[in-house]
Amino acid sequence: MKREIIQTLDGSTTIQIKEWDECYHSKHGAIQEAKHVFIKNGLSLFENQKISILEIGFGTGLNAFITLLEAKKMHQTIDYVGVEAYPISVDEVLLMNYVSELNATEESVLFDRMHESNWDEQIVLNNDFILTKRKQFFEEIDDENKFDLIYFDAFGYRVQPELWSTAIFEKMYKSLKKNGVLVTYAARGVVKRSMIEVGFTVEKLAGPPGKREMFRARKV
């Protein structure tokens, strides 16, 4: 499938898959979406804590990089696991402008290390952030009671509905600790029903720019 690097409305870049008319991040603003969905409505709930995060769809590394930057401000220690079945290429990584758009020049070496590190190997990026990238299909995830927070950032239901199935959310539910949280940009009724079916308590929140709503789910 043909892939193209495009600029989103907040100036940050994303990858677009032309055949699907689908992007790794919102065309309305890649960085704005990540900060609103995953930081404001997810990570910020765990200020001053040591937490473990599972990201579904490591992709460009944007969510992981922003989390690393924000964790320092929130006094968090993070064990971060990013799952990706089809890693992006080095050439695509080099075209991402996240370091400059986030004014994170001093941390640019950490963004590079995120992508240069071996898959399925734990690396220490700094004293407060450990990263493991797992090259894995989502249906192969079998963690239990391991994570405090899940960033569910798979491609949209329109193009890959199988990634939003009850079976996948059952795996998400099992992988969370009690009182764990899952956040996603999605807000479809069919997605909410699947979450509720496996045991989640789901709330609808205001969405990021260009999107009216999003979901946050809890394992109670």
C-alpha positions as CSV (number, residue, x, y, z in Angstrom):
1,M,0.0,0.0,0.0
2,K,1.2,3.5,-0.8
3,R,2.2,5.6,2.1
4,E,2.8,9.3,2.2
5,I,4.1,11.7,4.8
6,I,1.7,14.6,5.2
7,Q,1.5,17.7,7.5
8,T,-1.5,17.9,9.8
9,L,-3.3,21.1,10.8
10,D,-1.2,21.8,13.9
11,G,2.0,21.6,11.8
12,S,3.1,18.1,12.9
13,T,3.5,15.2,10.5
14,T,1.8,11.9,10.1
15,I,1.8,8.9,7.7
16,Q,-1.2,8.6,5.3
17,I,-2.2,5.3,3.7
18,K,-3.6,6.4,0.4
19,E,-5.7,3.3,-0.4
20,W,-7.5,3.5,2.9
21,D,-7.6,7.2,3.2
22,E,-6.4,6.5,6.7
23,C,-3.7,8.2,8.8
24,Y,-1.6,7.2,11.8
25,H,-2.7,10.4,13.5
26,S,-5.4,12.9,13.1
27,K,-5.2,15.2,10.0
28,H,-6.6,17.9,12.4
29,G,-3.4,17.8,14.4
30,A,-1.2,14.8,15.3
31,I,0.4,16.3,18.4
32,Q,-2.9,17.9,19.5
33,E,-4.7,14.6,19.3
34,A,-2.0,12.7,21.2
35,K,-1.9,15.3,24.0
36,H,-5.7,15.4,24.3
37,V,-6.6,11.7,24.1
38,F,-3.6,10.0,25.7
39,I,-2.0,12.6,28.0
40,K,-4.9,14.8,29.2
41,N,-7.4,12.0,29.5
42,G,-5.0,9.2,30.4
43,L,-1.5,9.8,31.7
44,S,-2.6,12.8,33.8
45,L,-4.7,10.5,36.0
46,F,-1.5,9.0,37.3
47,E,0.5,12.0,38.4
48,N,3.4,11.3,40.9
49,Q,3.1,7.6,40.3
50,K,5.1,4.7,39.0
51,I,3.0,3.1,36.2
52,S,3.1,0.7,33.3
53,I,1.6,1.6,29.9
54,L,0.6,-0.6,27.0
55,E,0.3,1.2,23.6
56,I,-1.7,-0.6,20.9
57,G,-0.1,0.7,17.7
58,F,3.4,2.0,18.4
59,G,3.5,3.5,14.9
60,T,5.5,6.7,14.6
61,G,6.5,6.7,18.3
62,L,4.7,10.0,18.8
63,N,2.6,8.9,21.8
64,A,5.6,7.3,23.5
65,F,7.8,10.4,22.9
66,I,5.2,12.8,24.3
67,T,4.7,10.5,27.2
68,L,8.4,10.5,28.0
69,L,8.4,14.3,27.9
70,E,5.2,14.7,30.0
71,A,6.2,12.1,32.5
72,K,9.1,14.3,33.7
73,K,6.7,17.2,34.4
74,M,4.3,14.8,36.2
75,H,7.0,13.1,38.3
76,Q,6.2,9.7,36.9
77,T,8.3,6.6,36.4
78,I,7.1,4.7,33.4
79,D,7.5,1.1,32.1
80,Y,6.2,1.5,28.5
81,V,5.3,-1.3,26.1
82,G,4.5,-0.5,22.5
83,V,3.0,-3.2,20.3
84,E,3.3,-2.9,16.5
85,A,2.8,-5.6,13.9
86,Y,4.2,-3.5,11.0
87,P,7.0,-1.1,12.1
88,I,7.6,2.0,10.1
89,S,10.8,2.4,8.1
90,V,13.9,4.4,9.1
91,D,13.3,6.7,6.1
92,E,9.8,7.4,7.5
93,V,11.1,8.1,11.0
94,L,13.5,10.7,9.6
95,L,10.7,12.6,8.0
96,M,8.7,13.0,11.2
97,N,9.1,16.5,12.7
98,Y,8.0,15.8,16.2
99,V,11.2,16.8,17.9
100,S,11.1,20.3,16.4
101,E,7.3,20.7,16.8
102,L,7.5,19.7,20.5
103,N,10.6,22.0,21.1
104,A,12.4,18.9,22.3
105,T,15.8,19.3,20.7
106,E,17.6,18.2,23.9
107,E,15.7,15.0,23.9
108,S,16.1,14.2,20.2
109,V,18.6,11.5,20.9
110,L,15.9,9.7,22.9
111,F,13.4,9.8,20.0
112,D,16.1,8.3,17.8
113,R,16.9,5.6,20.3
114,M,13.2,4.7,20.5
115,H,13.3,3.8,16.8
116,E,16.8,2.5,16.7
117,S,16.4,0.1,19.6
118,N,15.8,-3.6,18.9
119,W,12.3,-5.1,19.0
120,D,11.3,-7.3,21.8
121,E,14.2,-5.9,24.0
122,Q,13.8,-3.8,27.0
123,I,15.8,-0.5,27.0
124,V,16.3,2.2,29.6
125,L,15.9,5.6,27.9
126,N,16.4,7.5,31.1
127,N,16.1,7.0,34.9
128,D,12.3,7.3,34.6
129,F,11.4,5.7,31.3
130,I,11.8,2.1,30.2
131,L,10.7,1.1,26.7
132,T,9.9,-2.3,25.2
133,K,8.8,-2.5,21.6
134,R,7.0,-5.7,20.8
135,K,6.6,-6.7,17.2
136,Q,3.3,-8.5,17.6
137,F,-0.2,-8.9,16.3
138,F,-2.8,-7.5,18.7
139,E,-4.6,-10.8,18.9
140,E,-1.4,-12.4,20.2
141,I,-1.3,-10.2,23.3
142,D,-1.7,-12.4,26.4
143,D,-0.7,-10.2,29.3
144,E,-2.7,-10.4,32.6
145,N,-3.1,-7.8,35.3
146,K,0.1,-6.0,34.1
147,F,-0.8,-2.5,33.0
148,D,-2.2,0.6,34.7
149,L,-3.0,2.4,31.4
150,I,-3.6,1.5,27.8
151,Y,-3.3,3.8,24.8
152,F,-5.6,2.2,22.3
153,D,-4.4,3.8,19.0
154,A,-5.2,1.2,16.3
155,F,-6.3,2.1,12.8
156,G,-9.9,3.1,12.7
157,Y,-12.9,0.9,12.8
158,R,-13.8,1.9,9.3
159,V,-10.8,0.2,7.8
160,Q,-9.9,-2.5,10.3
161,P,-13.0,-3.4,12.4
162,E,-11.4,-6.6,13.5
163,L,-9.0,-4.6,15.7
164,W,-12.0,-3.2,17.6
165,S,-13.7,-6.6,18.3
166,T,-15.0,-8.0,21.6
167,A,-12.1,-10.5,21.5
168,I,-9.5,-7.8,21.3
169,F,-11.1,-5.8,24.1
170,E,-11.3,-8.9,26.3
171,K,-7.5,-9.1,25.9
172,M,-7.2,-5.4,26.9
173,Y,-9.4,-6.0,29.9
174,K,-7.3,-8.9,31.1
175,S,-4.1,-7.1,30.6
176,L,-5.1,-4.2,32.9
177,K,-4.7,-4.1,36.6
178,K,-7.8,-3.5,38.7
179,N,-8.8,0.2,38.4
180,G,-6.7,0.4,35.2
181,V,-7.7,2.8,32.4
182,L,-8.0,2.5,28.6
183,V,-8.2,5.6,26.4
184,T,-8.9,5.9,22.7
185,Y,-9.8,8.4,20.1
186,A,-12.8,6.3,19.1
187,A,-16.4,7.0,19.9
188,R,-18.5,4.5,17.9
189,G,-21.4,2.8,19.5
190,V,-20.3,-0.7,18.4
191,V,-16.9,-0.1,20.1
192,K,-18.6,1.0,23.3
193,R,-20.8,-2.1,23.3
194,S,-17.8,-4.4,22.9
195,M,-16.0,-2.7,25.8
196,I,-19.0,-3.0,28.1
197,E,-19.5,-6.6,27.1
198,V,-16.1,-7.6,28.4
199,G,-16.6,-5.7,31.7
200,F,-15.4,-2.1,31.1
201,T,-17.2,0.9,32.5
202,V,-17.1,3.4,29.7
203,E,-17.4,7.2,29.7
204,K,-17.7,9.5,26.7
205,L,-15.5,12.6,26.8
206,A,-15.0,15.6,24.5
207,G,-12.8,14.6,21.6
208,P,-9.6,16.2,20.2
209,P,-9.7,18.9,17.5
210,G,-11.8,17.7,14.6
211,K,-13.6,15.0,16.6
212,R,-16.6,15.5,18.8
213,E,-16.2,12.7,21.3
214,M,-13.8,9.9,22.5
215,F,-14.0,7.0,25.0
216,R,-12.3,6.3,28.3
217,A,-12.9,2.9,29.8
218,R,-12.1,1.6,33.3
219,K,-11.6,-1.9,34.7
220,V,-13.4,-1.8,38.1
